[in-house]
Amino acid sequence: MKKLHITLVLGTARKGRLSEYVANFLYTEITSRDDVTIELVDVRDHMPGRTIPPWEESNDTKAWKDIVAKTDGFVIVSPEYNHGYPGELKILLDQEHDAYRGKPVIVAAVSAASLAVLD
């Protein structure tokens, strides 16, 4: 049976990000499974400096599009910023469109506060 390939996205580029601890924990847990392969993607490595729509061919978005094409599903680790998610995560996700269709997504929301996360 083919192993599932999961892309774990660290969804913030902020200095001192707490999400990195959660992403590393999840990475360790998922890699302990025999039926799954995992790729850790850091938004810091995919920040083209501008919004590039999915229909625009660009060397700046090719790496992300290749990752999306080969993954079976996503785990996104994201902090809550003002009741939303980081802009750099949106810029990353907006680089592709149709290739997401049919691929499951799990979001692990992180907050330093004891308040609701992404309410």
C-alpha positions as CSV (number, residue, x, y, z in Angstrom):
1,M,0.0,0.0,0.0
2,K,1.2,3.5,-0.9
3,K,2.2,5.7,2.1
4,L,0.3,8.9,2.6
5,H,2.4,12.0,2.0
6,I,1.5,14.8,4.4
7,T,2.8,18.4,4.1
8,L,3.1,20.0,7.5
9,V,3.1,23.8,7.1
10,L,4.6,26.1,9.7
11,G,2.3,29.1,8.9
12,T,4.1,32.1,10.4
13,A,7.4,33.8,9.8
14,R,7.3,35.8,13.0
15,K,10.5,36.0,15.1
16,G,10.1,34.0,18.3
17,R,7.1,32.0,16.9
18,L,5.5,29.6,19.3
19,S,4.0,27.7,16.4
20,E,7.4,26.2,15.8
21,Y,7.2,24.1,19.0
22,V,3.8,22.7,17.9
23,A,5.0,22.0,14.4
24,N,8.1,20.2,15.7
25,F,6.0,18.1,18.1
26,L,3.6,17.1,15.3
27,Y,6.5,16.3,12.9
28,T,8.0,14.0,15.5
29,E,4.6,12.3,16.1
30,I,3.8,11.8,12.5
31,T,7.3,10.5,11.5
32,S,6.9,7.8,14.1
33,R,4.2,6.2,11.9
34,D,5.1,3.6,9.3
35,D,2.3,4.5,6.9
36,V,3.0,8.2,6.4
37,T,5.8,10.3,5.0
38,I,5.9,14.0,6.0
39,E,7.5,17.1,4.6
40,L,7.9,20.2,6.8
41,V,7.4,23.4,5.0
42,D,8.2,26.8,6.6
43,V,6.5,29.8,5.1
44,R,9.8,31.7,5.5
45,D,11.2,29.6,2.7
46,H,8.3,30.5,0.3
47,M,7.9,34.3,0.6
48,P,8.1,35.8,-2.9
49,G,7.7,39.4,-1.6
50,R,4.4,39.9,-3.4
51,T,1.2,38.1,-4.0
52,I,1.5,35.9,-7.0
53,P,-1.9,34.5,-8.3
54,P,-2.0,30.8,-9.1
55,W,-2.5,31.4,-12.9
56,E,0.7,33.4,-13.1
57,E,3.8,31.3,-13.9
58,S,6.7,32.2,-11.7
59,N,9.9,30.6,-10.5
60,D,9.0,32.1,-7.1
61,T,6.0,29.8,-6.7
62,K,7.3,26.7,-8.5
63,A,8.6,25.0,-5.3
64,W,5.3,25.3,-3.5
65,K,3.3,24.2,-6.5
66,D,5.5,21.1,-6.7
67,I,4.9,20.4,-3.0
68,V,1.1,20.7,-3.4
69,A,1.1,18.4,-6.4
70,K,2.7,15.5,-4.6
71,T,1.0,15.8,-1.2
72,D,-2.0,13.8,-0.1
73,G,-3.0,16.2,2.6
74,F,-2.0,19.1,4.8
75,V,-1.5,19.9,8.5
76,I,-1.2,23.7,9.0
77,V,0.2,25.0,12.2
78,S,-0.9,28.7,12.5
79,P,-1.1,31.3,15.3
80,E,-4.1,33.5,15.7
81,Y,-3.4,37.1,14.8
82,N,-6.3,39.4,15.5
83,H,-8.9,36.7,15.0
84,G,-7.3,35.5,11.8
85,Y,-4.2,33.8,10.4
86,P,-0.9,35.3,9.3
87,G,-0.7,37.2,6.0
88,E,2.4,35.2,4.9
89,L,0.3,32.0,5.2
90,K,-2.4,33.5,2.9
91,I,0.3,34.5,0.4
92,L,1.6,31.0,0.4
93,L,-1.8,29.3,0.0
94,D,-2.9,31.8,-2.7
95,Q,0.0,30.6,-4.9
96,E,-2.0,27.5,-5.9
97,H,-5.7,26.8,-6.4
98,D,-7.0,23.8,-8.3
99,A,-4.4,21.4,-6.9
100,Y,-5.9,21.7,-3.4
101,R,-9.1,20.1,-4.5
102,G,-9.9,16.9,-2.7
103,K,-6.9,17.1,-0.3
104,P,-7.8,17.1,3.4
105,V,-6.5,19.8,5.7
106,I,-6.1,19.9,9.5
107,V,-5.4,23.2,11.2
108,A,-3.6,23.3,14.5
109,A,-4.2,26.8,15.8
110,V,-1.7,28.2,18.4
111,S,-2.2,31.1,20.8
112,A,0.0,32.4,23.6
113,A,-3.0,33.7,25.4
114,S,-5.6,31.7,27.2
115,L,-8.3,33.1,25.0
116,A,-10.1,31.4,22.1
117,V,-8.1,30.6,19.1
118,L,-9.6,31.5,15.7
119,D,-13.1,32.0,17.1
